[in-house]
Amino acid sequence: MLPALYHQRLEASKFTSTREQRRAIHRLNNYVLGTEYKRKAAMLAPVSRESKRLKRDKFDLLDAIHLAEYAIVKRPKGKSGQPIEPAHKFEVNIEADSFTKEKYDVFLRYQKQIHKDPVSRWPESAMKRFLCGGLDRSTKKNEKGKVQKLGSYHQCYRLDGKLVAVGVLDLLPHAVSSVYLFYDPDHGHHDWGKISALHEIGLSLENQYDYYYMGYYIHSCLKMRYKAGFRPSQLLDPETNEWNLFDDTYRQKLDKRKYVSPSRDAKESPSEDPLAVGPHEPVPQATEESKNDTTKSRAAKFADEEDLELDEEDSENDDAEIPEGSLFDYNVPGIMKKNEVVKLDLSHWKLVVRDSLIDLEDLRDWESWKIDDPNSIKGIAAELIASTGPKLLKNSALVLF
């Protein structure tokens, strides 16, 4: 049986950090600033005892994630008249999701060393196709007048001018959606899974996005268990598209069963307390803009989930893998079923080949390919339509290479 995939989200304004999450960001800050800088800064720009006490008593997420960023670090002048410098120059920038050789080099090393993939599996075209050139970028004002970015972006982390980690994000009208994370294995000792998530929650708060979407949660994949530590989060019920609090009761049920649907449990055991503490919250209906292909729907179309484990934290001691399978094998809310896609006219969808348009049915092996084979062009086309809807077949062409 394939593992159940659950969409996970967090209401940014209600986020409460754990000790492990705070340790992750503090360790990075201490590494960036360095002992010598902290010693000199304490003498040249001393902080009052009251301020120190307040910082000890209350964790401020936004202060913590920006503390060691070079543009913000205080650099008072020493006896030489020169400003003191931190041990490392740490920069975090949100950039267009464009392809660069720098990003590709980090991505390739990550896939090779962390996921043990052969280099041949990841040509430049593969990265361009799934992690670059996603949603169109634009801006809009929300109800409070805050200008928000929309579209697909890369949040880039650099140490001493060198790219060390990249978070792939879709910025939506109401949410920051985390798609994927890759990092330089030489800097793998930093807890990038937790660090990037904290930065992305901070991005949600600073720019007034209501929710932080954490991608898929697969309870049987131990590498994803760190996501359960981000509270209070919610999981989407695959059968009703309602959000339910992901609390200890929910986790205990997932420990015992491979698949949990709170709505089904409520029907089968009416006397049992529901998982949600409040009323169920339905999923907002998609707008025309949000029905377009997103980075996440493209990322989900790899040959197997091991190829692109969506925004997971690495664990050297864990060998858990996600079994191979088509998108149609997973119970993903909002995705068309296989029998629905079979009825569509995929054969006459246009394919761009060397600046020319051909029908997919003109491909030599089109008839022999299976719609649920993610390694075939027919399977890729079917999953794309299943993710975005049948309207994409009209007035569009498929570009694969």
C-alpha positions in Angstrom: 0.0 0.0 0.0 1.4 3.4 -1.0 1.7 6.0 1.9 -1.0 8.6 2.4 0.0 12.1 1.5 -1.6 14.9 3.5 -1.4 18.6 2.7 -0.1 20.5 5.7 -0.4 24.2 6.6 0.2 26.5 9.5 -1.5 29.7 10.4 1.5 32.0 10.6 0.3 34.3 13.3 -0.3 31.4 15.7 3.0 29.7 15.3 4.7 28.6 18.5 8.4 27.6 18.3 9.9 24.5 20.0 13.2 24.2 21.8 14.7 22.3 18.8 13.6 25.0 16.3 15.1 27.8 18.5 18.3 25.8 18.9 18.6 25.4 15.1 18.4 29.2 14.4 20.6 30.1 17.5 23.3 27.7 16.3 23.4 29.2 12.9 23.5 32.7 14.3 26.4 31.8 16.6 28.3 30.3 13.7 27.8 33.4 11.5 28.6 36.0 14.2 31.5 34.1 15.8 32.9 34.3 19.3 35.3 37.2 18.6 32.6 39.4 17.1 30.3 38.8 20.0 33.0 39.6 22.5 33.9 42.9 20.8 30.3 43.8 20.3 29.5 43.3 24.0 32.2 45.8 24.8 31.6 48.4 22.1 27.8 48.3 22.1 26.7 46.8 25.4 23.1 45.6 25.8 21.2 46.4 29.0 20.4 43.7 31.5 16.7 44.3 31.0 17.0 43.8 27.2 18.9 40.6 27.8 16.3 39.3 30.2 13.5 40.1 27.8 15.3 38.2 25.0 15.8 35.2 27.3 12.2 35.1 28.5 10.6 35.6 25.1 11.6 34.2 21.7 11.0 36.7 18.9 11.0 34.8 15.6 11.6 37.8 13.3 14.5 39.1 15.5 16.0 35.6 15.6 15.9 34.9 11.8 17.4 38.3 10.9 19.9 38.6 13.8 22.9 37.4 11.8 22.0 38.8 8.4 24.9 41.0 7.2 22.7 44.0 6.3 21.4 44.1 9.9 24.4 43.1 12.0 25.7 46.0 14.1 29.3 46.8 13.3 30.5 49.4 15.8 34.0 50.8 15.2 36.9 49.4 17.3 40.1 51.1 18.5 41.5 51.0 14.9 38.6 53.1 13.7 37.4 50.2 11.5 34.0 48.5 12.1 34.1 45.1 13.6 33.1 42.2 11.3 31.2 39.0 12.0 33.0 35.7 11.4 30.9 35.2 8.2 28.8 37.2 5.9 25.2 35.8 5.9 22.7 37.0 3.3 19.1 35.9 2.6 17.4 37.2 -0.6 14.2 36.3 -2.3 14.9 36.2 -6.1 13.2 35.2 -9.3 12.9 31.5 -9.8 15.2 31.7 -12.7 17.9 29.1 -13.6 21.5 29.9 -12.9 24.6 27.8 -13.1 25.2 28.6 -9.4 21.9 27.1 -8.3 22.2 24.1 -10.6 25.7 23.2 -9.2 24.3 23.2 -5.6 21.1 21.3 -6.7 23.2 18.7 -8.5 25.5 18.1 -5.6 22.5 17.9 -3.2 20.7 15.3 -5.3 24.0 13.3 -5.8 25.3 13.3 -2.2 22.1 13.5 -0.2 19.7 11.4 -2.3 22.4 9.3 -4.0 21.1 10.0 -7.5 23.4 9.6 -10.5 24.4 12.8 -12.3 22.8 11.6 -15.5 19.4 11.8 -13.8 19.6 15.5 -13.4 20.5 17.4 -16.6 20.0 21.1 -16.5 16.7 20.8 -18.4 15.2 18.7 -15.4 15.9 21.5 -12.9 14.6 24.2 -15.3 11.5 22.3 -15.9 10.5 21.5 -12.3 12.0 24.2 -10.1 12.3 27.2 -12.4 10.0 29.3 -14.5 6.8 28.6 -12.4 4.1 31.1 -11.7 4.2 34.5 -13.3 5.5 37.1 -10.8 3.4 40.2 -9.9 2.4 42.3 -6.9 -0.9 43.2 -5.4 -2.3 45.1 -2.4 -4.1 43.1 0.2 -7.2 44.3 2.1 -4.9 46.1 4.6 -3.0 47.9 1.8 0.1 45.8 2.1 1.9 45.2 -1.2 2.5 41.5 -1.6 4.5 39.6 -4.1 2.8 36.8 -6.0 4.3 34.1 -8.1 7.2 31.6 -7.9 10.5 32.6 -6.2 13.7 31.2 -4.9 14.7 32.2 -1.4 18.5 32.1 -1.5 20.9 31.7 1.5 24.5 32.8 1.0 27.5 32.5 3.3 30.5 34.6 2.4 29.1 35.2 -1.0 28.6 31.5 -1.8 25.2 30.0 -2.3 24.6 27.4 0.3 20.8 26.8 0.3 17.7 27.5 -1.8 14.1 27.3 -0.8 11.6 27.1 -3.7 8.4 29.0 -3.0 5.1 29.8 -4.5 3.7 33.1 -3.1 -0.1 33.0 -3.3 -2.7 35.6 -2.4 -3.2 34.1 1.1 -0.1 32.0 1.7 3.5 31.2 1.3 3.7 27.7 -0.2 7.0 25.8 0.4 7.8 23.6 -2.6 11.4 22.3 -2.2 14.6 22.8 -0.4 18.1 22.0 -1.6 21.5 22.9 0.0 25.2 22.5 -0.4 26.1 19.2 1.4 29.3 20.9 2.6 27.0 23.0 4.8 24.7 20.2 5.7 25.6 20.5 9.4 23.3 23.4 9.6 19.7 22.4 10.1 18.3 23.8 6.9 15.0 22.1 7.1 14.1 23.9 10.3 16.0 27.1 9.4 14.3 27.6 6.0 10.9 26.8 7.5 11.4 29.5 10.2 12.5 32.0 7.6 9.5 31.2 5.5 7.1 31.6 8.4 8.8 34.9 9.0 8.2 35.8 5.4 4.5 35.0 5.9 4.3 37.2 9.0 6.2 40.2 7.6 4.2 40.3 4.4 0.8 39.5 5.9 0.3 36.1 4.2 -2.2 34.3 6.4 -0.9 30.8 6.0 2.4 28.9 5.5 1.8 25.8 3.4 4.4 23.2 4.3 3.9 20.8 1.3 3.1 17.2 1.8 3.3 15.4 5.1 3.9 11.6 4.9 3.8 10.1 8.4 5.6 6.9 7.3 8.5 8.9 6.0 10.7 9.5 9.0 12.6 12.3 7.1 9.3 14.3 7.2 8.6 13.9 10.9 10.3 17.2 11.7 7.3 18.9 10.1 5.1 17.7 12.9 7.0 19.9 15.3 5.7 23.0 13.6 2.6 23.8 15.6 -0.3 24.4 15.6 -0.5 23.0 12.1 -3.4 21.4 10.2 -3.8 18.5 7.8 -6.2 18.4 4.9 -8.8 15.6 5.1 -8.5 13.8 1.7 -12.2 12.9 1.7 -13.8 16.2 2.6 -11.1 18.8 1.8 -11.5 20.2 5.4 -8.6 21.2 7.6 -8.1 19.5 10.9 -5.8 20.3 13.8 -2.7 18.1 13.6 -2.4 17.4 17.3 -1.2 14.5 19.4 -4.4 12.6 18.9 -4.0 12.8 15.2 -0.4 11.7 15.4 -1.2 8.7 17.5 -3.8 7.6 15.0 -1.2 7.9 12.2 1.2 5.8 14.3 -1.4 3.0 14.3 -2.9 3.3 10.9 -1.5 4.1 7.4 -4.5 6.2 6.5 -6.6 8.5 8.6 -9.6 10.6 7.6 -11.2 12.5 10.5 -14.5 12.7 8.7 -14.6 9.0 8.1 -13.7 8.3 11.7 -16.5 10.6 12.9 -19.0 8.7 10.7 -17.8 5.3 11.9 -17.5 6.3 15.6 -19.9 9.1 16.2 -19.1 9.1 19.9 -15.4 9.7 19.3 -14.1 13.2 19.8 -13.3 14.9 16.5 -9.7 15.7 15.8 -10.4 19.4 15.3 -10.9 21.6 18.3 -13.0 24.1 16.3 -15.3 23.9 13.4 -13.9 22.4 10.2 -12.6 24.9 7.8 -13.3 24.2 4.1 -10.7 24.7 1.4 -11.2 28.0 -0.5 -12.3 27.5 -4.1 -9.5 28.0 -6.6 -9.5 31.2 -8.6 -8.7 31.2 -12.3 -5.3 32.5 -11.4 -4.6 29.7 -8.9 -5.8 27.0 -11.3 -2.7 27.6 -13.4 0.3 25.2 -13.1 2.2 25.7 -9.9 5.7 24.8 -9.0 4.4 22.1 -6.7 2.2 20.4 -9.3 5.2 20.3 -11.6 7.4 18.9 -8.9 5.0 16.1 -8.2 5.4 14.7 -11.7 8.9 13.1 -11.2 9.2 9.4 -11.9 9.1 8.7 -8.2 8.8 10.7 -5.0 12.3 9.8 -4.0 13.5 12.0 -6.9 12.1 15.1 -5.4 11.0 14.6 -1.8 9.1 17.8 -1.3 10.7 20.1 1.2 12.0 17.4 3.5 14.7 17.5 6.2 17.7 15.2 5.6 18.6 12.6 8.1 21.8 10.6 7.9 20.4 7.9 10.1 17.2 7.4 8.2 16.8 5.4 5.0 13.1 5.7 4.6 12.0 6.1 1.0 8.8 6.9 -0.7 7.7 4.1 -3.0 7.5 4.6 -6.7 4.2 5.3 -8.4 2.1 7.5 -10.6 0.4 10.6 -9.3 -2.9 8.7 -9.8 -1.8 6.2 -7.1 -1.9 8.8 -4.4 -5.1 10.1 -2.9 -4.3 13.8 -3.5 -7.2 16.3 -3.0 -8.0 18.4 -6.1 -6.3 16.0 -8.6 -8.4 14.5 -11.4 -8.8 10.7 -11.2 -7.2 8.4 -13.8 -10.6 7.4 -15.2 -11.5 11.1 -15.7 -8.2 11.9 -17.6 -8.7 8.8 -19.8 -11.8 10.4 -21.3 -9.9 13.5 -22.4 -8.4 13.9 -25.8 -4.7 13.9 -24.9 -3.8 12.5 -28.3 -4.4 15.8 -30.1 -2.6 18.0 -27.5 0.2 19.9 -29.3 3.8 19.2 -28.4 6.6 21.7 -29.3 9.4 19.9 -31.1 12.2 22.1 -32.5 10.0 25.1 -33.0 7.3 23.0 -34.6 4.0 21.7 -33.3 2.9 18.1 -33.6 0.1 16.1 -32.1 1.1 13.8 -29.2 -0.4 10.9 -31.0 2.2 11.4 -33.7 4.9 10.2 -31.3 6.1 6.7 -32.3 5.3 5.0 -28.9 2.2 7.0 -28.0 -0.2 4.1 -28.3 2.0 1.7 -26.3 2.6 4.2 -23.4 0.4 3.9 -20.3 -1.4 6.9 -18.8 -0.1 5.9 -15.4 3.5 5.5 -16.4 5.3 8.6 -15.0 8.4 7.8 -17.1 6.5 8.2 -20.4 5.5 11.4 -22.2 1.9 10.2 -22.0 2.1 9.8 -18.3 3.7 13.2 -17.9 1.0 14.8 -20.0 -1.7 13.0 -18.1 -0.4 14.1 -14.7 -0.1 17.7 -15.8 -3.7 17.8 -16.9 -4.8 16.0 -13.8 -3.0 18.7 -11.7 -4.2 21.7 -13.6 -7.5 20.8 -15.2 -8.8 19.9 -18.7 -9.0 23.6 -19.8 -5.2 23.5 -20.3 -5.8 21.3 -23.4 -7.3 24.2 -25.2 -5.1 26.8 -26.8 -1.9 25.5 -25.3 1.1 23.4 -26.2 3.3 21.1 -24.2 7.0 21.9 -23.9 9.1 19.1 -22.4 12.7 19.8 -23.4 
